[in-house]
Amino acid sequence: MSSTRKLYDEWSATYDAVANPTRDLEKRACESLLGQHSFERVLELGGGTGKNTGWLAERSREVVSVDLSSEMQAVAREKVTAANVEFRIGDVTDVWNFGNVFDLITCSLRLEHVEDLVHVFREAAGVLVRGGRIYVCELHPFKQYGGSKARFEAGGVEKILECFTHHLSDYINAALISGFAIERIDEWFDGYDRSSTPRLVSFVFKK
Ligand SMILES: C[S@@+](CC[C@H](N)C(=O)[O-])C[C@H]1O[C@@H](n2cnc3c(N)ncnc32)[C@H](O)[C@@H]1O
């Protein structure tokens, strides 16, 4: 079992309960950027405990929510019972078999655990309809340069996940060479304080 999967299985017990400004700010980013739209078929990559899944289901005909960790997904399955959501266990670093013909892919706080961004964007391009979009929101590289990583505490021990630093150009170039155009890039700050280091960066790319 990969260490990422094992650690997320462990984190699932507290992921929703413990204060986490990165998690909460990403929800704000997702709702603000996608809230004006409705969708046919959405593929949610790394849906985790379902923070965004129910919200996506309310504005979509169907949602496929994929995660590596069965324990993270078990929390989501309890929380999100909408009939138009299909949960699947899967690894986005493998060849995808999550179905195709999606008009939106969302990817929230998960690419820091993936080394090869091009693989993800190439697979995404293969399952999106023409004009379909991929929304990506990640810990800002400025935070990564300072040593920030996904981490949690269990039994008084701090657990740190394996993370890869991705520069802004890495996201943009991986998307461009996979056939996407960039539609938006936004930076997200704690407490709307734009004089501070941004916590998150988000992108909307269009096929
Ligand atoms: C920080 S959590 C974010 C969960 C959710 N998107 C959110 O914003 O709250 C990252 C999620 O990505 C999942 N994950 C990590 N590596 C993955 C991979 N290679 N394939 C699929 N899911 C993965 C983890 O199991 C975890 O649920």
The ligand as an SDF file (V2000), in Angstrom:
LIG
                    3D

 27 29  0  0  0  0  0  0  0  0999 V2000
   -5.9160   16.8910    0.9800 C   0  0  0  0  0  0  0  0  0  0  0  0
   -7.0900   15.6640    0.5210 S   0  0  0  0  0  0  0  0  0  0  0  0
   -8.2600   16.6900   -0.3420 C   0  0  0  0  0  0  0  0  0  0  0  0
   -9.6340   16.0680   -0.3610 C   0  0  0  0  0  0  0  0  0  0  0  0
  -10.6990   16.9610   -0.9860 C   0  0  0  0  0  0  0  0  0  0  0  0
  -10.4550   17.1720   -2.4030 N   0  0  0  0  0  0  0  0  0  0  0  0
  -10.7330   18.2770   -0.2550 C   0  0  0  0  0  0  0  0  0  0  0  0
  -10.4860   19.3240   -0.9000 O   0  0  0  0  0  0  0  0  0  0  0  0
  -11.0260   18.2690    0.9440 O   0  0  0  0  0  0  0  0  0  0  0  0
   -6.2900   14.8230   -0.8390 C   0  0  0  0  0  0  0  0  0  0  0  0
   -7.0790   13.6020   -1.2990 C   0  0  0  0  0  0  0  0  0  0  0  0
   -6.4490   13.0770   -2.4710 O   0  0  0  0  0  0  0  0  0  0  0  0
   -6.4170   11.6650   -2.3690 C   0  0  0  0  0  0  0  0  0  0  0  0
   -5.2950   11.1840   -3.1810 N   0  0  0  0  0  0  0  0  0  0  0  0
   -3.9690   11.3050   -2.9290 C   0  0  0  0  0  0  0  0  0  0  0  0
   -3.2500   10.7430   -3.9110 N   0  0  0  0  0  0  0  0  0  0  0  0
   -4.1570   10.2630   -4.8210 C   0  0  0  0  0  0  0  0  0  0  0  0
   -4.0410    9.5740   -6.0620 C   0  0  0  0  0  0  0  0  0  0  0  0
   -2.8440    9.2880   -6.5750 N   0  0  0  0  0  0  0  0  0  0  0  0
   -5.1620    9.2340   -6.7170 N   0  0  0  0  0  0  0  0  0  0  0  0
   -6.3980    9.5340   -6.2070 C   0  0  0  0  0  0  0  0  0  0  0  0
   -6.5700   10.1900   -5.0380 N   0  0  0  0  0  0  0  0  0  0  0  0
   -5.4710   10.5490   -4.3510 C   0  0  0  0  0  0  0  0  0  0  0  0
   -6.2300   11.3900   -0.8890 C   0  0  0  0  0  0  0  0  0  0  0  0
   -6.6350   10.0720   -0.5370 O   0  0  0  0  0  0  0  0  0  0  0  0
   -7.1010   12.4770   -0.2650 C   0  0  0  0  0  0  0  0  0  0  0  0
   -8.4230   12.0370   -0.0550 O   0  0  0  0  0  0  0  0  0  0  0  0
  1  2  1  0
  2  3  1  0
  2 10  1  0
  3  4  1  0
  4  5  1  0
  5  6  1  0
  5  7  1  0
  7  8  2  0
  7  9  1  0
 10 11  1  0
 11 12  1  0
 11 26  1  0
 12 13  1  0
 13 14  1  0
 13 24  1  0
 14 15  1  0
 14 23  1  0
 15 16  2  0
 16 17  1  0
 17 18  1  0
 17 23  2  0
 18 19  1  0
 18 20  2  0
 20 21  1  0
 21 22  2  0
 22 23  1  0
 24 25  1  0
 24 26  1  0
 26 27  1  0
M  CHG  2   2   1   9  -1
M  END
$$$$
